[in-house]
Amino acid sequence: MKNRDSSHRPTLTRRALLRGIGTIGGAGAAYMAMQAMGLLGPGSAAARVLPGAAGSTTEPLPNGSMNGKRAIVVGAGLAGLCTALRLARAGADVSILEATGHIGGRSLTLRHGDSFSEWDWDTPSTMTFEQVGDVAPNDRDNYFNAGPGRIPQHHARLIDYCRELKVELEPFLFHDAANLMQNDDWNGGRPVQLRRLKNDLRGYISEMLAKVQNKGALDQLVDPSEVDAFLGMLQHFGQLSAEGAEMVYLGASLADDYPRSGYAIDGLTGRQLNPGDVMRPGTPWPTLSLNEVLQSDFWSSEMFDNLEYFWQATLTQPIGGMDMIVQGFLGAEIPGGRKLRDLVTLDSPVRAIDMNGDTASVVVGAVAGNGRKLDADFVVATLPAPLLAHLGGNFMNPTVRQILMDVYMSTACKVGWQGRYRFWEEEDRIYGGISWTKDIISQIWYPSYSFNSPTGVLTGAYNRLDQASLFQEYSREQRLEVALRGGEKLHPGFRDKVFAEHGVSIAWAKMPYQAGGWADETAYTQPEVFEQMKIASPIDQKVFLAGDWFSYWPGWQIGALDSAHYATDEIRRIAADRG
C-alpha cells in the first residue's frame, strides 16, 4: 500500500463545498446546505423565509392573535391568498384587492372557453378544445398550464397545503429516456432519443476510467483493495465488455446484454425494430461516437437537468390543472361561516399606498388622489417588485423604490396545443417528460396523465431569457407559426398532428400587472439588491412585501408561500408588540 501524506491532501472549505453544491444542484441546493450548516442565523429574514420543521409547514397563526386588526392584501396570487388565509383565521379583518379579473396571478390554467389578453393585444385569445373520440372539449384533462406546471418533492410547504386543502396530486414525469433531443447543427437536424446520448456517454467515460488502471493510476484514486470492485462497478455502469485484458465500450455491438439505448425505428413503417418474435432479434440503434455526443451540445444542460435539485425525474402536479391549488385556497373556511373567496375584490388595481400615522391608506381604482381610499393597520403588497416600485404614495422612500426597480425579471413564454391524437405515444412511445431542441421553442412537454387517451395537451414551447425576449415580440400568429416549425423538428408532420388553428401563446412580461415570468434568482444574481430588499421589509412596520420574488425560490410557488408565511409571522409579532 502506498503511503499517502495527509499534509498534501486538498482541504475542502465550506465556501468551496457550497460552490460545488451550487454548481451541481443550483442556487436552491446551496441555500439548503447553508441552512443545514447553520450559516444563516436564526434571526435573519432569509432563514425565516423557508419552511419550518416537518409537520409544521402550514402552521396557522395563534387563534385570535390578530383580533381587532385590519389588513389589506394587494394581489390575489398564491402569496396573497396564503397571506389572507393566515391573517383571517387569526381574527383579522382582511380584504384582498386584485387588479385583474383573474384570481391566481401567474397560476393560470386555461380550459375550453377561457380567454386572456396581453396588454398590447386588441382582442383576447381564447382556449379552444375540439371533441376527439369520447373526450369532450370541457373534459377534465383538457387544460393548459400557462404558468407553473410542476412541484418538486422538497417543496414541502406547497405539498402540505395541498394535503390540508384537499388538492389531489399525481406524478409529473420530468424525465423520460425516450424524450428527444434536437439540434439543427448536429446529426443533420434529426432528433435523437435521450437514452442514446446518456448511455453512450456513460460507456465512453467508464471505458476511460477502466483504462486508467492499466497504468496503475487507480491506486492513487481508489484504495487498492477496492480496485476490483471499482472496475466491476465501471463494467456495469458503462456496460463495458472484456476484450483481452481491457474493458471497452462496444455500444450497439455488444452481444451479451440488452442494448440500453434501445432499438432503432423502421424508416418505412415508423415502428421500433424491437425483438418482435422468436425469429427476429431486433435492431439496436447505432452507437454514437464520443465526438457525436459532445457535438450535440446537450451535455451542457438538457441531458442532465434531472440532476438539478428542483427537477427530479418524477415530480408532482395537481390532478386537473395547477389552479386546483388556487381553488383549494379559495374554498378554505375562515371565521364567520365564510370562504376565503369572499374576501377577494376583482378589477381593483391599487394606485398608491400612503402612511397616515398608525395606519396605511390604499388608493384603489382611479388615478392617485381620485380613487377610493381604504385604511388598514397592515398592508401586504404582493405585486412584482418593479410594479410595486411604481406605485404612488409616500410608503417608500426613493432608495427603496430604486432597490425594487433594480430587481431583474426574467422573460418567459409558453405555447399550448391540443393533439389530434397522442402521436408522441403512438409513434415515438413517449409517455410524459420533456423533449428538448436548440430551436427557439426550447422544449415540448408531454402530458403525464391519461395515457392512451384519444387526445392530449402539449406545452409546445417554453422558453426564457433571450429566446423569450425575441419570441414575445412576434405577433400571436407569428408565434404559433414559429412554434409549429419548431415542433416539426422534433415530430415530423407536427402541424397536421395538432389543432394548429387553436394554439395559444402567452408572454408573461406582457401580461397585465405582471413584469415577467419570475425574478432572476435575485438572492444569487443580485445579492446586494436582495440584502437591501430584506432590510426594506417591513416598511415602517406597516407595509410588508410578499411574492415568490421576495424569497430564495423565485418562479416557484413555494417561494410565494414562504414569503407569505414570513410576512404574516412578522405582522403577528408586531401586532403583539403594539398590544
C-alpha positions as CSV (number, residue, x, y, z in Angstrom):
1,M,0.0,0.0,0.0
2,K,1.4,3.4,-1.0
3,N,1.9,6.0,1.7
4,R,-0.4,9.0,1.4
5,D,0.9,12.1,3.1
6,S,-2.2,13.7,4.6
7,S,-0.4,17.1,4.7
8,H,-0.7,17.3,0.9
9,R,-4.4,16.4,0.8
10,P,-6.6,19.2,-0.6
11,T,-8.7,20.9,2.0
12,L,-12.4,21.4,1.3
13,T,-13.6,24.7,2.8
14,R,-17.3,25.4,3.4
15,R,-17.1,28.0,0.7
16,A,-15.8,25.5,-1.8
17,L,-18.3,22.9,-0.8
18,L,-21.2,25.4,-1.2
19,R,-19.8,26.4,-4.6
20,G,-19.8,22.8,-5.7
21,I,-23.2,22.1,-4.4
22,G,-24.5,25.2,-6.2
23,T,-22.9,24.1,-9.4
24,I,-24.5,20.6,-9.3
25,G,-27.8,21.4,-7.6
26,G,-28.4,25.1,-8.3
27,A,-29.0,28.0,-6.0
28,G,-31.7,26.3,-4.0
29,A,-29.5,23.4,-3.1
30,A,-26.7,25.8,-2.0
31,Y,-29.2,27.6,0.2
32,M,-30.5,24.4,1.8
33,A,-26.9,23.4,2.5
34,M,-26.2,26.8,4.1
35,Q,-29.2,26.4,6.3
36,A,-28.1,22.9,7.4
37,M,-24.6,24.2,8.2
38,G,-26.1,26.9,10.4
39,L,-24.6,29.6,8.2
40,L,-27.9,31.5,8.1
41,G,-28.6,32.9,11.6
42,P,-31.9,32.0,13.2
43,G,-32.8,35.7,13.4
44,S,-32.2,36.6,9.8
45,A,-35.1,37.3,7.5
46,A,-33.7,34.8,4.9
47,A,-33.6,32.0,7.4
48,R,-37.3,32.5,8.3
49,V,-38.4,32.5,4.7
50,L,-38.1,28.8,4.2
51,P,-40.4,26.2,5.7
52,G,-40.1,25.1,9.3
53,A,-39.8,21.6,10.7
54,A,-41.6,18.7,9.1
55,G,-45.3,18.7,10.1
56,S,-45.5,22.4,10.8
57,T,-45.1,24.0,7.4
58,T,-48.7,25.1,7.3
59,E,-49.0,26.0,11.0
60,P,-51.5,28.8,11.5
61,L,-51.0,32.0,13.4
62,P,-52.3,31.7,17.0
63,N,-56.0,31.8,17.2
64,G,-57.2,35.3,18.0
65,S,-53.8,36.9,17.7
66,M,-55.0,39.3,15.0
67,N,-58.3,40.2,16.6
68,G,-59.3,43.9,16.0
69,K,-56.7,44.4,13.3
70,R,-57.4,45.4,9.7
71,A,-55.3,44.1,6.8
72,I,-55.3,44.7,3.1
73,V,-53.6,42.3,0.8
74,V,-52.7,43.6,-2.7
75,G,-52.8,40.9,-5.2
76,A,-54.8,37.6,-5.3
77,G,-51.9,35.4,-6.4
78,L,-50.7,32.5,-4.3
79,A,-48.8,34.7,-1.9
80,G,-51.8,37.0,-1.4
81,L,-54.2,34.1,-0.8
82,C,-51.9,32.4,1.7
83,T,-51.3,35.7,3.5
84,A,-55.0,36.4,3.7
85,L,-55.9,32.9,4.9
86,R,-53.4,33.1,7.8
87,L,-54.4,36.6,8.9
88,A,-58.2,35.9,8.6
89,R,-58.0,32.7,10.5
90,A,-56.1,34.6,13.3
91,G,-59.0,37.0,13.6
92,A,-58.0,39.9,11.3
93,D,-60.5,41.8,9.1
94,V,-58.9,41.1,5.7
95,S,-59.6,42.4,2.2
96,I,-57.8,41.1,-1.0
97,L,-57.6,43.6,-3.8
98,E,-56.9,42.1,-7.2
99,A,-56.2,44.4,-10.2
100,T,-57.5,42.0,-12.8
101,G,-60.5,39.8,-13.3
102,H,-58.4,36.7,-12.7
103,I,-57.5,35.1,-9.3
104,G,-54.3,33.2,-9.1
105,G,-51.7,35.5,-10.6
106,R,-49.3,33.5,-12.7
107,S,-51.0,30.3,-11.7
108,L,-53.1,30.4,-14.9
109,T,-54.7,27.2,-16.1
110,L,-56.7,27.5,-19.4
111,R,-59.7,25.4,-20.2
112,H,-62.2,25.3,-23.0
113,G,-63.6,28.8,-23.5
114,D,-61.1,30.6,-21.2
115,S,-59.8,33.9,-22.5
116,F,-56.8,36.1,-21.7
117,S,-55.1,39.1,-23.2
118,E,-51.6,40.6,-23.2
119,W,-51.5,44.4,-22.7
120,D,-50.8,45.2,-26.4
121,W,-53.4,43.0,-27.9
122,D,-56.6,44.4,-29.4
123,T,-58.6,41.2,-28.8
124,P,-58.1,38.4,-26.3
125,S,-57.0,34.8,-27.1
126,T,-59.5,32.0,-26.3
127,M,-58.5,28.5,-25.4
128,T,-60.5,26.1,-27.6
129,F,-60.6,22.3,-27.5
130,E,-62.1,20.0,-30.0
131,Q,-64.1,16.8,-29.4
132,V,-61.8,13.9,-30.1
133,G,-63.3,10.4,-29.7
134,D,-65.2,10.3,-26.4
135,V,-63.2,13.2,-25.0
136,A,-65.4,16.3,-24.9
137,P,-64.0,19.8,-25.2
138,N,-64.6,20.5,-21.5
139,D,-63.2,17.2,-20.3
140,R,-61.3,17.5,-17.0
141,D,-58.0,16.5,-18.7
142,N,-58.3,19.3,-21.4
143,Y,-56.3,22.0,-19.8
144,F,-53.1,24.0,-20.5
145,N,-51.0,25.2,-17.6
146,A,-49.9,28.6,-19.0
147,G,-48.0,29.3,-15.8
148,P,-46.4,26.9,-13.3
149,G,-46.6,23.3,-14.2
150,R,-44.8,21.1,-11.7
151,I,-44.0,20.7,-8.0
152,P,-40.6,19.4,-6.7
153,Q,-40.8,16.8,-3.9
154,H,-38.8,19.1,-1.5
155,H,-41.3,22.0,-1.8
156,A,-42.8,20.7,1.4
157,R,-45.0,23.7,2.3
158,L,-46.7,23.7,-1.0
159,I,-47.3,19.9,-0.9
160,D,-48.5,20.2,2.7
161,Y,-51.0,22.9,1.8
162,C,-52.3,20.6,-1.0
163,R,-52.9,18.0,1.7
164,E,-54.6,20.5,4.0
165,L,-56.7,21.9,1.2
166,K,-57.6,18.5,-0.2
167,V,-55.9,19.1,-3.6
168,E,-55.2,15.8,-5.1
169,L,-51.7,15.3,-6.6
170,E,-50.4,12.9,-9.3
171,P,-46.9,12.3,-10.8
172,F,-45.4,14.8,-13.2
173,L,-42.9,13.0,-15.4
174,F,-40.0,15.3,-16.0
175,H,-37.6,12.8,-17.5
176,D,-38.4,10.0,-19.9
177,A,-35.5,8.2,-21.6
178,A,-37.5,8.2,-24.8
179,N,-37.6,12.0,-24.9
180,L,-36.0,13.6,-27.9
181,M,-33.0,15.9,-28.3
182,Q,-32.7,18.0,-31.5
183,N,-30.1,20.5,-32.7
184,D,-30.1,21.9,-36.3
185,D,-26.2,21.9,-36.2
186,W,-25.9,18.2,-35.3
187,N,-26.9,14.9,-36.7
188,G,-28.4,16.6,-39.8
189,G,-31.0,18.2,-37.6
190,R,-32.6,14.8,-36.8
191,P,-33.7,14.2,-33.2
192,V,-32.1,11.5,-31.0
193,Q,-33.5,9.8,-28.0
194,L,-32.2,11.0,-24.7
195,R,-31.2,7.4,-23.7
196,R,-28.8,7.1,-26.6
197,L,-26.9,10.2,-25.7
198,K,-26.7,9.3,-22.0
199,N,-25.9,5.6,-22.4
200,D,-23.2,6.1,-25.0
201,L,-21.6,8.9,-23.0
202,R,-21.6,6.8,-19.8
203,G,-20.0,4.0,-21.7
204,Y,-17.1,6.1,-23.0
205,I,-16.4,7.7,-19.6
206,S,-16.4,4.3,-18.0
207,E,-14.0,2.9,-20.6
208,M,-11.7,5.9,-20.0
209,L,-11.6,5.2,-16.3
210,A,-11.1,1.5,-16.8
211,K,-8.1,2.2,-18.9
212,V,-6.5,4.3,-16.2
213,Q,-5.9,1.0,-14.2
214,N,-3.7,-0.3,-17.0
215,K,-1.1,2.3,-15.8
216,G,-1.8,1.6,-12.1
217,A,-3.2,5.0,-11.7
218,L,-6.3,3.8,-9.9
219,D,-4.2,3.0,-6.9
220,Q,-3.9,6.8,-6.3
221,L,-7.6,7.3,-6.6
222,V,-9.1,4.2,-5.0
223,D,-7.9,2.0,-2.2
224,P,-6.0,-0.9,-3.8
225,S,-8.3,-3.4,-2.0
226,E,-11.3,-1.8,-3.7
227,V,-9.9,-1.6,-7.3
228,D,-11.5,-4.8,-8.4
229,A,-14.9,-3.6,-7.0
230,F,-14.4,-0.3,-8.7
231,L,-13.7,-1.9,-12.0
232,G,-16.7,-4.1,-11.6
233,M,-18.8,-1.1,-11.0
234,L,-17.5,0.6,-14.1
235,Q,-18.3,-2.5,-16.1
236,H,-21.9,-2.5,-15.0
237,F,-22.2,1.3,-15.0
238,G,-20.9,1.7,-18.6
239,Q,-21.9,-1.7,-19.9
240,L,-18.3,-2.5,-20.8
241,S,-17.2,-5.7,-22.4
242,A,-14.0,-7.6,-21.9
243,E,-11.6,-7.6,-24.9
244,G,-8.5,-9.4,-23.9
245,A,-7.0,-7.6,-20.9
246,E,-9.1,-4.5,-21.5
247,M,-12.7,-3.4,-20.8
248,V,-14.1,-1.5,-23.7
249,Y,-17.4,0.1,-24.6
250,L,-18.9,-1.6,-27.7
251,G,-22.3,0.0,-27.6
252,A,-24.7,-1.5,-30.1
253,S,-22.1,-4.2,-30.9
254,L,-22.4,-5.9,-27.5
255,A,-23.8,-9.4,-27.7
256,D,-24.1,-10.5,-24.1
257,D,-26.7,-8.0,-22.9
258,Y,-29.7,-5.9,-23.9
259,P,-28.8,-2.6,-25.7
260,R,-29.5,0.2,-23.2
261,S,-30.1,2.7,-26.0
262,G,-33.0,0.6,-27.3
263,Y,-33.9,-0.4,-30.8
264,A,-34.0,1.6,-34.0
265,I,-37.0,2.8,-35.9
266,D,-38.0,1.3,-39.2
267,G,-37.9,4.1,-41.7
268,L,-40.8,2.7,-43.7
269,T,-43.2,1.7,-41.0
270,G,-42.2,4.2,-38.4
271,R,-42.2,1.3,-35.9
272,Q,-39.5,0.4,-33.4
273,L,-37.4,-2.6,-34.6
274,N,-37.8,-4.4,-31.3
275,P,-37.5,-8.1,-31.0
276,G,-40.9,-9.0,-32.3
277,D,-41.0,-12.8,-32.2
278,V,-38.6,-15.7,-31.8
279,M,-37.4,-15.2,-35.4
280,R,-36.4,-11.5,-35.2
281,P,-33.7,-10.4,-32.7
282,G,-34.3,-6.7,-33.2
283,T,-32.0,-3.9,-34.5
284,P,-30.2,-1.8,-31.9
285,W,-29.6,1.8,-32.5
286,P,-26.1,2.5,-34.0
287,T,-23.7,3.7,-31.3
288,L,-23.0,7.4,-31.2
289,S,-19.3,8.2,-31.1
290,L,-17.9,10.3,-28.2
291,N,-17.4,13.1,-30.7
292,E,-21.0,12.9,-31.8
293,V,-22.2,13.0,-28.2
294,L,-20.1,16.1,-27.4
295,Q,-21.0,17.9,-30.6
296,S,-24.7,17.6,-29.8
297,D,-24.2,20.2,-27.1
298,F,-26.9,18.7,-24.9
299,W,-24.4,17.7,-22.2
300,S,-24.2,21.5,-21.3
301,S,-27.6,21.4,-19.7
302,E,-30.6,19.4,-21.1
303,M,-29.1,15.9,-20.7
304,F,-28.5,16.4,-17.0
305,D,-31.4,18.7,-16.0
306,N,-32.9,15.9,-14.0
307,L,-29.8,16.0,-11.7
308,E,-30.8,19.5,-10.6
309,Y,-32.2,19.8,-7.0
310,F,-35.5,21.1,-8.1
311,W,-36.0,18.9,-11.2
312,Q,-36.3,15.3,-10.1
313,A,-37.1,12.6,-12.7
314,T,-40.6,12.5,-11.2
315,L,-42.2,15.5,-9.6
316,T,-45.9,16.1,-8.8
317,Q,-48.8,18.1,-10.1
318,P,-52.4,18.7,-9.1
319,I,-54.9,16.5,-10.8
320,G,-57.0,18.6,-13.2
321,G,-54.6,21.6,-13.5
322,M,-52.3,23.7,-11.4
323,D,-55.0,26.1,-10.5
324,M,-56.6,23.4,-8.3
325,I,-54.3,24.8,-5.6
326,V,-55.8,28.3,-6.1
327,Q,-59.3,26.8,-5.9
328,G,-58.3,25.0,-2.7
329,F,-57.3,28.2,-1.1
330,L,-60.5,30.0,-2.3
331,G,-62.6,27.3,-0.8
332,A,-60.8,27.4,2.6
333,E,-63.1,28.2,5.5
334,I,-62.5,31.4,7.5
335,P,-64.3,32.8,10.6
336,G,-67.9,33.9,10.2
337,G,-69.0,30.9,8.1
338,R,-67.3,32.4,5.1
339,K,-64.8,31.1,2.5
340,L,-61.5,32.9,1.5
341,R,-63.0,33.7,-1.9
342,D,-65.5,36.1,-0.1
343,L,-62.5,38.4,0.7
344,V,-61.5,39.0,-2.9
345,T,-62.5,42.1,-4.8
346,L,-61.6,41.8,-8.5
347,D,-60.8,44.6,-11.0
348,S,-59.4,46.8,-8.2
349,P,-55.9,48.0,-9.1
350,V,-54.1,49.7,-6.3
351,R,-52.6,53.1,-7.4
352,A,-50.9,54.3,-4.3
353,I,-50.1,53.4,-0.6
354,D,-49.8,56.2,1.9
355,M,-48.7,56.3,5.5
356,N,-51.0,58.1,7.9
357,G,-49.7,57.9,11.5
358,D,-50.5,54.5,12.8
359,T,-52.3,53.3,9.7
360,A,-51.7,52.9,6.0
361,S,-54.1,54.0,3.3
362,V,-54.5,52.1,0.0
363,V,-55.8,54.1,-3.0
364,V,-57.9,51.9,-5.3
365,G,-59.3,52.4,-8.8
366,A,-58.8,55.8,-10.3
367,V,-55.5,57.7,-10.5
368,A,-53.9,58.6,-7.2
369,G,-55.8,61.3,-5.5
370,N,-59.2,60.5,-7.0
371,G,-59.5,56.8,-6.1
372,R,-61.3,55.1,-3.3
373,K,-59.2,55.1,-0.1
374,L,-59.1,52.1,2.3
375,D,-57.4,52.3,5.7
376,A,-55.6,49.4,7.4
377,D,-53.2,48.6,10.2
378,F,-51.2,46.4,7.9
379,V,-50.7,46.1,4.1
380,V,-49.1,43.2,2.3
381,A,-48.1,44.0,-1.2
382,T,-47.5,41.0,-3.5
383,L,-47.0,42.9,-6.8
384,P,-43.9,42.0,-8.7
385,A,-41.0,44.2,-7.4
386,P,-40.7,46.6,-10.4
387,L,-44.5,47.2,-10.5
388,L,-44.5,47.8,-6.7
389,A,-41.8,50.4,-7.2
390,H,-44.0,52.4,-9.5
391,L,-46.9,52.7,-7.1
392,G,-47.7,56.2,-5.9
393,G,-47.8,57.3,-2.3
394,N,-45.4,58.1,0.5
395,F,-45.0,54.5,1.7
396,M,-41.4,54.1,0.5
397,N,-38.5,56.5,0.0
398,P,-36.5,56.9,-3.2
399,T,-33.9,54.4,-2.1
400,V,-36.4,51.6,-1.5
401,R,-38.0,52.3,-4.8
402,Q,-34.7,52.1,-6.6
403,I,-34.0,48.8,-4.9
404,L,-37.2,47.3,-6.1
405,M,-36.8,48.7,-9.6
406,D,-33.4,47.0,-9.8
407,V,-34.8,43.5,-9.4
408,Y,-34.3,41.9,-12.8
409,M,-37.3,39.9,-14.1
410,S,-36.9,37.0,-16.5
411,T,-38.9,36.9,-19.7
412,A,-40.8,33.6,-20.2
413,C,-43.2,32.4,-22.9
414,K,-45.3,29.3,-23.4
415,V,-47.4,27.8,-26.2
416,G,-50.2,25.3,-25.9
417,W,-51.5,22.8,-28.4
418,Q,-54.2,20.1,-28.4
419,G,-53.2,16.9,-30.2
420,R,-55.5,15.4,-32.9
421,Y,-54.2,12.1,-31.4
422,R,-51.5,11.2,-29.0
423,F,-48.9,10.9,-31.7
424,W,-46.0,11.2,-29.2
425,E,-47.2,8.0,-27.6
426,E,-48.3,6.0,-30.7
427,E,-45.3,6.9,-32.9
428,D,-42.5,7.7,-30.5
429,R,-43.5,5.8,-27.4
430,I,-43.0,8.9,-25.3
431,Y,-45.1,8.8,-22.1
432,G,-44.5,12.1,-20.3
433,G,-41.3,14.0,-19.9
434,I,-39.8,16.8,-22.0
435,S,-38.1,16.8,-25.4
436,W,-35.5,19.5,-26.0
437,T,-34.4,21.4,-29.0
438,K,-31.9,24.2,-29.7
439,D,-34.8,25.9,-31.7
440,I,-36.4,29.0,-30.2
441,I,-39.3,26.9,-28.7
442,S,-36.7,25.3,-26.5
443,Q,-38.8,22.3,-25.3
444,I,-42.1,20.4,-25.7
445,W,-43.8,18.9,-22.6
446,Y,-46.0,15.8,-22.9
447,P,-48.9,15.1,-20.5
448,S,-48.1,12.8,-17.6
449,Y,-51.7,11.6,-17.4
450,S,-54.5,9.9,-19.4
451,F,-52.1,7.7,-21.3
452,N,-53.7,6.1,-24.4
453,S,-56.5,8.7,-24.4
454,P,-57.7,9.8,-27.8
455,T,-56.2,13.3,-27.3
456,G,-53.9,15.3,-25.0
457,V,-52.5,18.8,-24.4
458,L,-48.9,19.7,-25.2
459,T,-46.8,22.5,-23.9
460,G,-45.5,23.3,-27.4
461,A,-42.9,25.9,-26.3
462,Y,-41.4,27.0,-23.1
463,N,-38.6,29.5,-23.5
464,R,-36.9,32.0,-21.2
465,L,-34.5,34.9,-21.2
466,D,-33.1,35.8,-24.7
467,Q,-35.2,33.3,-26.5
468,A,-38.4,34.6,-24.8
469,S,-37.4,38.2,-25.3
470,L,-37.3,37.6,-29.1
471,F,-40.3,35.3,-29.1
472,Q,-42.6,37.7,-27.3
473,E,-42.1,40.4,-29.9
474,Y,-43.7,38.2,-32.6
475,S,-47.4,38.6,-33.2
476,R,-49.7,35.9,-32.0
477,E,-49.9,34.4,-35.5
478,Q,-46.1,34.5,-35.9
479,R,-45.5,32.9,-32.5
480,L,-47.7,30.0,-33.4
481,E,-46.1,29.6,-36.8
482,V,-42.7,29.6,-35.3
483,A,-43.8,27.0,-32.7
484,L,-45.3,24.8,-35.4
485,R,-41.9,24.8,-37.2
486,G,-40.1,24.1,-34.0
487,G,-42.4,21.2,-33.3
488,E,-41.8,19.8,-36.8
489,K,-38.1,19.4,-35.9
490,L,-39.0,17.0,-33.1
491,H,-42.0,15.4,-34.7
492,P,-42.2,15.4,-38.5
493,G,-45.7,16.3,-39.6
494,F,-46.4,18.2,-36.4
495,R,-48.6,20.8,-38.0
496,D,-51.1,18.2,-39.1
497,K,-51.0,16.3,-35.8
498,V,-52.2,19.2,-33.6
499,F,-55.2,21.5,-33.9
500,A,-52.9,24.3,-35.3
501,E,-55.8,26.7,-35.6
502,H,-56.5,26.6,-31.8
503,G,-52.9,27.1,-30.5
504,V,-52.4,29.7,-27.8
505,S,-49.3,31.6,-26.8
506,I,-48.5,33.7,-23.7
507,A,-45.7,36.1,-22.9
508,W,-45.6,36.8,-19.2
509,A,-43.7,40.0,-19.5
510,K,-46.7,41.3,-21.5
511,M,-49.4,40.1,-19.2
512,P,-51.3,42.9,-17.3
513,Y,-49.9,43.6,-13.8
514,Q,-47.0,41.2,-14.4
515,A,-43.4,42.1,-15.1
516,G,-42.1,38.8,-16.4
517,G,-42.0,35.1,-15.6
518,W,-40.1,35.5,-12.3
519,A,-37.3,37.4,-10.6
520,D,-34.0,36.1,-11.9
521,E,-32.6,34.4,-8.8
522,T,-32.1,37.7,-7.1
523,A,-30.6,36.3,-4.0
524,Y,-27.7,34.9,-6.1
525,T,-27.5,37.0,-9.2
526,Q,-28.1,40.3,-7.4
527,P,-27.1,39.6,-3.8
528,E,-26.7,43.3,-2.9
529,V,-30.2,44.0,-4.1
530,F,-31.6,41.1,-2.2
531,E,-30.0,42.1,1.0
532,Q,-31.4,45.6,0.6
533,M,-34.8,44.2,-0.1
534,K,-34.8,42.3,3.2
535,I,-33.9,45.5,5.1
536,A,-36.7,47.4,3.3
537,S,-39.4,44.9,4.5
538,P,-41.4,45.7,6.5
539,I,-41.7,49.3,5.5
540,D,-42.3,51.3,8.7
541,Q,-43.8,48.1,10.1
542,K,-47.0,48.7,8.2
543,V,-46.3,47.7,4.6
544,F,-44.9,44.2,4.0
545,L,-43.5,42.6,0.9
546,A,-44.5,39.1,-0.3
547,G,-44.3,37.1,-3.5
548,D,-42.0,34.5,-4.9
549,W,-39.6,37.3,-6.0
550,F,-39.1,38.0,-2.3
551,S,-37.7,34.5,-1.5
552,Y,-35.0,32.1,-2.3
553,W,-37.3,30.4,-4.8
554,P,-38.3,32.9,-7.4
555,G,-40.5,31.4,-10.1
556,W,-41.7,28.6,-7.8
557,Q,-45.0,28.5,-5.9
558,I,-43.1,27.6,-2.8
559,G,-41.5,31.0,-2.8
560,A,-44.9,32.7,-2.8
561,L,-46.0,30.6,0.2
562,D,-42.7,31.0,2.1
563,S,-42.8,34.8,1.7
564,A,-46.4,34.9,2.8
565,H,-45.5,33.0,6.0
566,Y,-42.6,35.3,6.7
567,A,-44.8,38.4,6.2
568,T,-47.6,37.1,8.4
569,D,-45.3,35.9,11.1
570,E,-43.8,39.4,11.2
571,I,-47.2,41.1,11.3
572,R,-48.3,38.9,14.1
573,R,-45.1,39.7,16.1
574,I,-45.5,43.5,15.5
575,A,-49.2,43.3,16.4
576,A,-48.3,41.6,19.7
577,D,-45.7,44.2,20.5
578,R,-48.2,47.0,19.9
579,G,-50.7,45.3,22.2
